[in-house]
Each structure stands twice: as C-alpha cells, then as structure tokens.
Amino acid sequence: MKTEFPFPDHIGSRQELIRDIHYHKIPQEDISHIADRAWDTGAAAASDILDKYPGKSIWEVIKQEGLKVIKVDKDNVIGGMRCFSEYYSGRKTITLYLKSVKMWAAENRVSLKYGEELILAHEFFHHLECSVLGLTSSQYKVPRLTIGRWKIGKSGIRALSEIGAHGFSRTFYAAGRHFDIVYNANVDE
C-alpha cells in the first residue's frame, strides 16, 4: 500500500511562504512566480545530481560529495518547533536528530530508513545552495524595514530555500531509481 509523499508537492509547497516572517511584504501577484522559481531550482538540482550519480542513493551521493552525517539520538525541539536535521556548511556536516525523525516517519507512515533518506535529501539541497547554487532565499528580496516611503535594507525569503528543498527531494525520489516510499507499519526498520 502506498502512502502520500511526506513533503509537499509543487503547489502545496507554496504554503511554506505563509509561514515566512516576511510573507506580508510579498505582493500577492509575486507569490506563485517566486514559489515556482524556487521549486524549479530544487527540481533542476535534483536532475543534475541524478545525472551525475546515476542509480545512487542519497547516502552514496552525500559520501561522494564529501559530507559527513552525524546521527544524534534526541528529539530536537527549539522554541516549540521540532527540528529533524541541520546542515552546517563550514563543517560539511548534516546532523540527523533520530528521535525527531522517528516521530516524523511514524506520522507519515514510512520507515525510519526512508524518513532518514528523505530528510537527508532535503538537507543535501541546502548543501548545494551553500556550495554550488547560491541561496534560493536570495532569489527574491523584500525591504527589511519600511518607514513611510523609505525602505531600509533588503532581506531574502527563507521559505524559498525550503520550497527548493521540497522540489529537490520530490524530484530525486520521483526518478524511480531510488527507494519507493511505501507504507510500513513497522517504523523501526
């Protein structure tokens, strides 16, 4: 029995923008365009990686790219938000928080193994942003501060990086050359 893919699809990923601190500064007519551009950035990056590493799992890709994965057995909740993983560009390290990932995998009815794979793909996109692509969040800028008609500074939209990561993960696994995300009642696998 198949389950829904745990990350949002192309259209659903636009909801990431609503949660961004700068959402209210984005003109409504720009929303679809900037979200689609971020998604396309992630999807194109996944296609490039699939071409560069045909038939390889995300674990193999990460190893080939010289990244290190550290598994930490904890539920990482910061300010009421559960964090499943983190990418540290200077250290070329991805940290997976196993208890958080296990809860996410169970909620999404995938095994822990598949949960790790999907979250690693998401974080690998952030590595590509820092090393090759440039930050997807910088594709669209809004004023940091507006006082009357004065606009001071500029800020990128962090949610665009998340949309790009969703596009990357979906495209990487939709290629069919990797694990199928299937229902698995035993999430400890």
N, C-alpha and C positions, 0 to 999 in steps of 0.2 A: 504494500500500500504506500503510495507516495504522499508526501506532506508538502505543504507550501514552502517555498524557499524562504529561509528566515530573514533575509534582508529585503527591504522594499524594492519594488520594480521601478522602472524608468519614471512612470507617473507618480507612484506612491512616494518616491524619494523626495519629491518636491516639498513634502511635509517637513523635512529637515529645516527648510528655510524659516518656517513659522517659529521654530524654537530658537532661532539665532537672535542674539541680543540686538542686532542691527536691522532686524526684519522690517520694522516700522519705517526705516529710512529708504527702503527699496520701492520705487514706483511699481504699482501693480502691473503695468504693461511690460516690465522687465523680468518679472518672476519666471515665467515659463522659459524665456530665452536663456537666462543665466543658469537655471537649473539644468536645462538640456545641454548646454555647453559643458557644464561640469560633468554630467553623466557621460557625454561623448568622450571627454578627456579620459575618464576611467576605462570606458569600453575600448578605446583605441590603445591604451596602455596594456590592457589585458591581451588584446590581439597581438601586439608586438611581443609580449612575453611568451605567449603560446607559440609564436613563430620561432622565437629564439630558443625555447626549451620544449620542443615537441614531445608530448606524452609524459612530461614530468609533473609530479605532484608539487604543491606549493612548498612542501618541506624540502624537496630537492632543489627547487628554484632558489629558495632562501639560502640554502647551503652554497649553491653555485655563486650566488651574489655576495657571499662573504658575510652574511648576517648571522648573529647568534640568537637563539631562542632560549629564554630562561623561564622555567615554569615555577611559579610560586603558589604554594598551597594555601590560598587565602581568598576570602570574599572581600574584594576591594571596593568599599563604599565610601565615597568622598562627597560631603555636602548633600547627602540624600540621593546621590547618583551612583549607580553601580558601574564600575569600570572593569571591563573584561580583559583589557590589554593596553599596553603602551609601547610606542616606538620612540627610541632615543637615537636621534640622528648622529650625534657626535660619537656615540659608542657603537653604532650599527647593531643595536640590540632591540629585540622585541621581548617584552615581558608578558607572559600569559598568567592571569590570575585564575587558577584552576577551579576553585570553589565557585567563583562568579561564572566562569564558562560552563561549568557543570549545571548550574541553575538555568542558565540561558538555553543550553542544549535540551534540558528536560522540558522547559517551557515550549520550545519549538519542536519537540518530538524528534530530535536527532540524537545520535550517539555522541558521547564526549569526543570521540575521534573526529567525527565530522564537524562538530562545533569548533574544535581547535583549528581544523583546516580552514573553515570559513572565516574565522576571526583572524587567522594568520594572513589570509589573502587580503583582507581589509587593511591590516597593518602594513602589509608589503606595499600596497598602493601609497601609503604615507611615506614609506622609504623612497619610492620612485619620485614622489613630489620633491623630497629634500635632495635627491641626488641627480635626477635627470630632467624631470618635467617642469619644475618650478611649482610653487604653491598654487593649487587650484583656488584657494581662498582669495588670491590676489587677482583673479580674472575679472572681478567686479569690485569697485571701491565706492564707499559712501563717506560723506563727511563725518569726522569723529565728533565734531561739535558744531552746532549751528546757533549763532546768536544774531537774531534779526536776519539781515541779508548776508552776514559774514559766515563763511564756512571755514573752520579751522581743522587742519589735518585731514588725513584720509585713513580709512580702515577697510581691510578686506572682510569678506563674509565667510567666517569659519565653516558654516554649514555646507558651503560649496565643496570643501575638501571631503566631507562625509558623503555627499552625493556622488562625488567622483569615486570614492572607495566602494560604494554600493555598486556603481557601474562596473568597476573592475571585478569585484567578487562575482557578480552575476555572470558577466561575460566569461570569466575564467572557468567557472563550473558549467556554464551552458554549452561549452565547446564539446562536451561529451567525451573528452579524452581523460577525464578525471573521475573521481568518485561521484556516484549518484547520491543525492541527498534523499534517503529513504526513511520511512517511518521505522523507528526502532524503539520498542518499549523498554529495552534494557539500555539505559543511557550510560551505564558504566563501561561499556565496551571501548 
